[in-house]
Amino acid sequence: MENQIKQILIDRGYNERHATLVAQELTLLATPLQPLITKWLDDEQCMEDFETEGYSISGLMQKRGMTYPAALLTIDWLLKEPEKAKHSLSRGIK
């Protein structure tokens, strides 16, 4: 699965090193986010939203210029380590 994700990311403009890192992280997404990445991998236009701890995928993309995978990984971080993630996000770290 990781190699499939990596190839899709490369096909969508990621360089190989970045695609490798992102693919590894995407395979470890929290359970509620797994259907979202699966749909996006099948269709780049399918970007379902998800909200937790006052942050949403769409908000991270619009306000912070994140890609869909980056916003998903940020939401994943908020689910797994909410206090640490909120502290970093409140300081403006992407």
N, C-alpha and C positions, 0 to 999 in steps of 0.2 A: 504493500500500500504506500509506504513512504516513497519508493522510487516512482510510483505513478503520480503522486502529488508533486514530487520534484519536477518531473517532466512537464506536467501541466503548468507549473509556475514558470519554468523556462520558456515554454510556448507562449506564455502571457507576458514575457518581457523581463523576468528576473534573471540576473546573472547566475551562473552555476553555484557559486559559493553561497550566495544569499538564498537561493532556492533550496539548497541542501539544509541550511539551518532552519528555515521556515517550515520546510516539510517535516523535519524531525519534531518541531514544536507542535505542529498541527495534528500529528498523530496522537498527541497526549492531551488533546482538548477534553475538558470536562464533558460528561455525558450529555447534558442539555444542549451543548453547542455542536455536537457531532453531526446531527442532521443538517445543520446550517452549512457546515463546510462541505458536506457531501453534495448538497444541492448546488453550491457555488462551483464546485469542481466539475459537475456535470454541465452547468450553464453559467457562464461568467456574469450574465445579467441578473441571475437569481441571488439577490442579496437581502435575505430576510433579516429583520431587526431583532434585537434581544436587549433587554435592559436589566441592570442590576446595580445596586449601590448608587443610584442616581446618574449612572452613565449608560449610554446606549451605543450600539454599533453605529447607527446613522449619525448620532451626535459626534462621536469620535472622528468619523470620516469628514463631516462637514466642518467642525470647529477646529480640528487638529490636523486635517489633511492626510489622515491615515488611509491606507489601502484597506480593502475588506479583510484580508487575512490579518493585517496588523491590528485592526480594531477587534477582530475575533480573539486574538491572542491577549489583547488588553482586557477584554471582558472575562476571558478565562482566568487571568491573573486576579481580577476583582473577585471572582467566585472563590478562588483558592486561597488568596491572601488579601482579604478586603482592606484591612487597616494599612498595610504596607503599600498596596496599590493606590488607595485613595490619597495617602500622604504624598506619594510621588506625583500623581496626577494633579493634585492641588498646587504643586510647585511648578507645574508646567512641563514636566518631563514626559516625553513621548515614549 
